[in-house]
């Protein structure tokens, strides 16, 4: 969350910086990540200029709308031993994995603001650089999804309804920074995506991979008060049964495998040391 490509293209070079350390941990859950087109690769190359973040990940149109998600943790590993793993995250993962039922929460995917284009922005000035139409693709509503997922985890750990509620700060036109605050403890988590790869959808399959800076504060909720900073890598592989040609049936179920890794060595993604690896199975369903 060691596959260096034999020939690094402009696209492959950025991938090689942060993919190898996770790929080594679950070959079955991983596959080559491919950019969808030369034009999109050009956009991504532009986004790597100093001061610019990667554009948001674009999901296929079948993801559009609101889903009920059932998430089951199937594996929790500490490659460096329990004592080296982030204690709170490890304890939470093990409690959720031991629960008798999966986490159940809502997730939604929304149209890209305006006209279905993707916007690159200067992270310092917030100036839009480019917009490109991409055939009805959608983006994850990251703030909404993080709130609902965190509430489900809180309920599972506390074994009672609505044990905690969460508020998020996230802007679809500034997609790389998400801040999540616990309403009970005041604790704050900030996730800032540094690198992102997205597969081109094919035959009912799709994959995403993100590398981020994962920062958490204590109960005081002040990120300036000795926060914990780790590397986070999340790779997700989605699969669904595509409708037959000319069949109007909408996709009602999407299955996924998610591999989430917290690691040390944030400043050097290629050399980051995995501390906690959590593998989950997810089922997205619509009524």
C-alpha positions in Angstrom: 0.0 0.0 0.0 8.2 -4.2 -5.5 6.8 -3.5 -8.9 9.0 -0.8 -10.6 8.1 -0.8 -14.2 10.8 -1.8 -16.7 10.3 1.4 -18.6 9.2 4.6 -16.9 7.1 6.8 -19.1 6.0 10.3 -17.9 3.0 8.6 -16.4 4.9 5.7 -14.8 7.6 7.9 -13.2 5.2 9.5 -10.8 3.6 6.2 -9.9 6.9 4.6 -9.1 7.6 7.2 -6.3 4.9 5.9 -4.0 3.4 2.5 -5.1 6.1 -0.1 -4.4 5.9 -0.2 -0.6 2.2 -1.2 -0.5 2.1 -3.5 -3.5 4.5 -5.8 -1.7 1.8 -6.6 0.9 -1.2 -8.0 -1.0 -0.6 -9.1 -4.6 -4.1 -10.5 -5.0 -5.7 -7.2 -4.2 -3.5 -5.2 -6.6 -3.1 -4.7 -10.3 -1.4 -2.3 -12.7 -2.8 1.2 -12.5 -3.3 2.8 -15.9 -4.1 6.4 -16.8 -7.2 6.8 -19.0 -5.7 8.9 -21.8 -2.8 11.0 -22.9 -4.8 14.1 -22.3 -5.6 13.1 -18.7 -1.9 12.3 -18.2 -1.1 15.8 -19.4 -3.5 17.3 -16.8 -1.9 15.2 -14.1 1.6 16.2 -15.2 0.5 19.9 -14.9 -0.9 19.2 -11.5 2.6 18.1 -10.3 4.0 21.6 -10.8 5.2 23.2 -7.5 2.1 24.5 -5.6 -0.4 22.4 -7.4 -2.2 19.3 -6.2 -3.5 16.3 -8.1 -7.0 16.5 -9.7 -9.7 14.6 -7.9 -10.2 10.9 -8.8 -13.0 10.5 -11.4 -15.3 7.5 -11.0 -17.4 5.9 -13.7 -21.0 7.1 -14.1 -22.4 3.9 -12.5 -21.2 5.3 -9.1 -23.5 8.3 -9.3 -25.9 8.7 -6.4 -26.3 7.5 -2.9 -25.4 4.0 -1.7 -25.6 1.8 1.3 -22.2 0.4 2.1 -21.5 -2.8 4.1 -17.8 -2.9 5.1 -16.2 -6.0 6.7 -12.6 -6.0 7.9 -11.1 -9.3 6.9 -7.4 -8.8 8.0 -5.5 -6.6 10.4 -1.7 -6.8 10.3 1.2 -5.0 12.0 4.3 -5.7 9.9 6.6 -4.1 12.5 4.8 -5.6 15.5 2.0 -4.2 17.7 4.2 -1.9 19.6 5.2 0.0 16.5 1.7 0.5 15.2 -0.4 3.6 15.9 -2.2 2.5 19.0 -5.6 4.1 18.6 -6.0 3.1 14.9 -4.9 -0.5 15.8 -7.3 -0.8 18.7 -10.2 0.5 16.6 -9.5 -1.8 13.6 -9.4 -4.9 15.9 -12.6 -3.9 17.6 -14.4 -3.4 14.3 -13.0 -6.6 12.9 -14.2 -8.5 15.9 -17.8 -7.2 15.6 -20.5 -9.6 14.7 -21.8 -7.6 11.8 -20.3 -5.3 9.1 -20.2 -1.6 9.3 -23.2 -0.1 7.6 -23.1 3.5 6.4 -24.1 5.7 3.5 -21.8 7.0 0.7 -22.5 9.2 -2.2 -20.9 10.2 -5.5 -21.7 13.5 -7.1 -21.4 15.3 -10.4 -18.3 17.5 -10.7 -19.2 21.1 -10.0 -20.7 22.9 -13.0 -20.5 20.9 -16.1 -18.9 17.6 -15.4 -15.3 18.7 -15.9 -12.3 18.3 -13.7 -10.6 21.3 -12.2 -7.0 21.7 -11.4 -6.3 24.4 -8.8 -3.4 26.3 -7.4 -3.5 25.1 -3.7 -2.0 28.4 -2.5 -4.2 30.8 -4.4 -7.2 28.6 -5.3 -7.1 29.6 -9.0 -8.7 27.2 -11.5 -6.3 26.2 -14.2 -8.2 23.9 -16.5 -11.5 22.1 -17.1 -12.1 19.1 -19.2 -15.3 17.2 -20.0 -15.1 13.5 -19.1 -18.3 11.7 -20.2 -20.4 11.8 -17.1 -17.7 10.8 -14.6 -18.5 11.6 -10.9 -16.4 12.2 -7.8 -16.8 10.9 -4.3 -18.4 13.3 -1.8 -15.4 12.9 0.5 -16.8 15.0 3.4 -20.1 13.2 3.5 -18.6 9.8 3.1 -16.0 10.4 5.9 -18.6 11.6 8.3 -20.9 8.6 7.8 -18.0 6.1 7.9 -16.6 7.5 11.1 -20.0 7.5 12.8 -20.5 3.8 11.9 -17.0 3.0 13.4 -17.9 4.9 16.5 -21.1 3.0 17.0 -19.4 -0.3 16.4 -16.6 0.4 18.9 -19.0 1.8 21.6 -21.7 -0.8 20.8 -24.5 1.7 21.0 -26.3 4.0 18.4 -24.8 7.4 17.6 -21.9 7.1 20.0 -20.3 10.1 18.3 -21.0 12.5 15.4 -18.5 14.1 13.1 -18.2 17.2 11.0 -16.0 17.6 8.0 -14.5 20.4 6.0 -14.0 19.5 2.4 -14.5 21.4 -0.9 -15.1 19.6 -4.2 -13.1 22.3 -6.0 -10.2 21.9 -3.5 -10.4 18.1 -3.2 -7.1 17.1 -1.7 -7.6 18.3 1.9 -10.2 16.8 4.2 -10.5 17.8 7.9 -12.7 15.6 10.2 -13.6 16.7 13.7 -15.2 14.5 16.4 -18.1 16.4 18.1 -17.5 14.4 21.4 -13.8 14.5 21.9 -12.9 17.5 19.7 -10.2 15.4 18.1 -9.2 16.3 14.6 -7.9 14.3 11.7 -6.5 15.9 8.5 -5.9 13.9 5.4 -4.0 15.7 2.6 -3.7 13.7 -0.7 -0.3 14.1 -2.2 -0.4 11.5 -5.0 -3.3 9.8 -6.8 -3.7 7.2 -9.5 -6.9 6.1 -11.2 -7.5 3.2 -13.5 -9.4 3.5 -16.7 -12.7 1.6 -16.1 -13.1 -1.6 -18.1 -15.6 -4.5 -18.2 -17.1 -3.7 -14.8 -13.9 -3.0 -13.0 -12.1 0.1 -11.7 -9.4 0.9 -9.2 -8.0 3.9 -7.3 -4.9 4.5 -5.3 -4.1 7.5 -3.1 -1.1 8.5 -1.0 -1.7 11.1 1.7 -0.3 12.8 4.8 -2.4 11.6 7.7 -2.3 13.9 10.7 -4.2 13.4 14.0 -4.5 15.6 17.1 -5.3 14.6 20.6 -8.6 15.2 22.4 -7.9 18.9 22.5 -8.6 19.1 18.8 -5.7 21.4 18.0 -3.5 20.2 15.1 -0.7 22.5 16.4 -0.5 20.6 19.7 2.0 17.8 19.0 0.0 16.1 16.2 0.9 12.6 15.0 1.9 12.6 11.3 2.0 9.4 9.3 1.8 8.3 5.6 -1.5 6.9 4.5 -2.0 4.7 1.4 -5.4 3.5 0.4 -5.9 1.3 -2.7 -9.4 0.2 -3.7 -10.4 -2.3 -6.4 -14.1 -2.2 -7.5 -16.1 -4.7 -9.5 -19.7 -4.9 -10.8 -21.7 -6.7 -13.4 -22.1 -4.2 -16.3 -25.5 -4.1 -18.0 -25.7 -5.8 -21.4 -25.4 -3.5 -24.5 -28.5 -1.4 -25.0 -30.0 -2.7 -21.7 -31.3 0.2 -19.5 -30.8 -1.7 -16.2 -28.9 0.4 -13.7 -26.1 -1.1 -11.6 -27.5 -1.9 -8.2 -24.4 -3.6 -6.5 -20.7 -2.8 -6.6 -18.2 -5.0 -4.7 -14.8 -3.8 -3.6 -11.6 -4.7 -1.8 -9.8 -2.0 0.1 -6.3 -2.1 1.4 -5.4 0.7 3.8 -1.9 1.2 5.2 -0.6 3.6 7.8 3.2 4.0 7.6 6.1 5.9 8.9 8.5 7.9 6.8 6.0 10.3 5.3 8.8 12.4 3.7 10.0 9.5 1.6 7.0 7.6 0.1 9.2 5.1 -1.7 10.9 4.2 1.5 7.9 4.4 3.9 7.7 1.6 6.5 4.2 0.0 6.8 3.0 0.0 10.4 -0.7 -1.0 10.2 -2.4 -2.8 7.2 -6.2 -3.2 7.2 -7.9 -5.1 4.4 -11.7 -4.7 4.0 -14.4 -6.1 1.8 -17.1 -3.6 0.8 -20.5 -4.0 -0.8 -22.2 -0.9 -2.3 -26.0 -1.4 -2.8 -28.9 0.6 -4.0 -32.6 0.0 -3.4 
